[in-house]
Amino acid sequence: MPIYIDSGGTLHHDQAHNFALTCPHCEVLAHVTPVSVPSYAALVSMKPSHVGIVYRCDACNQPLFLKFPVKMYAGTRVELASGYTELERPREKFDVTHLPQEIDAQCREALACFSAGCWNAFGSMCRRIAQSTFQDLGEHGKLKMFDQLNDSREMAELDQETFNLLRRVLFATDSNGGRNSMPPLDANSAGILLEVLKDLLYQSYVRRGRLQQAMMMRRRFATDDTAAKVTLLGAKP
């Protein structure tokens, strides 16, 4: 049964009892309940191409805004498409603890673009992050990251088309008369790009930073232990 609003302004959805979203406020996957539905009379009068409905998160009671395309205006109801757009999305998270300050700031801006559904702006920020990383890692930084991209390709079993898109976004430049211009992204390709970028930065910075931090702590513990033994040996009975 399609989703529709009847002439009385009631929303009908046969999967309503299973309808759950990850709330952008509490970040919990929770059932949502419609609390504000446009009136049937107003919709029929203005015939918008999309309908906005306000839901309530059953976990935290915060409002959620969804936009549904209209399939058709029937005699006694307005039928909606099952696909919808979340006007607020949960913010993506990424461990930026060990990233250089400039790349940290660019990552935060890229994640904001992704959370807002601005896929092409997100792609542009990813290219900028990659270029900053190449410069920061030195002479062989670009080649090293390309090898890491190939490793990610094998582990994730990415197809050739997806790999080519990732390569163009992250390793091409805006020169050469536009031949390396940014390829268009959608939600799926942007999601893959985000996970690959996370992995590349993890390998280049986060993993190294955590390992160096762990080694420093081990040396500190060893030094403190040695000092304690010397103190005990030198103590008078």
Sequence and secondary structure as in RCSB ss.txt:
>XXXX:A:sequence
MPIYIDSGGTLHHDQAHNFALTCPHCEVLAHVTPVSVPSYAALVSMKPSHVGIVYRCDACNQPLFLKFPVKMYAG
TRVELASGYTELERPREKFDVTHLPQEIDAQCREALACFSAGCWNAFGSMCRRIAQSTFQDLGEHGKLKMFDQLN
DSREMAELDQETFNLLRRVLFATDSNGGRNSMPPLDANSAGILLEVLKDLLYQSYVRRGRLQQAMMMRRRFATDD
TAAKVTLLGAKP
>XXXX:A:secstr
  EEEETTS EE TTGGG EEE TTT  EEEEEEEE   HHHHHHH  SEEEEEEEETTT  EEEEEEEEEEE S
SEEEE S  EESS        TTS HHHHHHHHHHHHHHHTT HHHHHHHHHHHHHHHHHHH TTHHHHHHHHHH
HHHHHHT  HHHHHHHHHHHH  S GGGTT      HHHHHHHHHHHHHHHIIIIIHHHHHHHHHHHHHHHHHHH
HHHHHHHHHS  
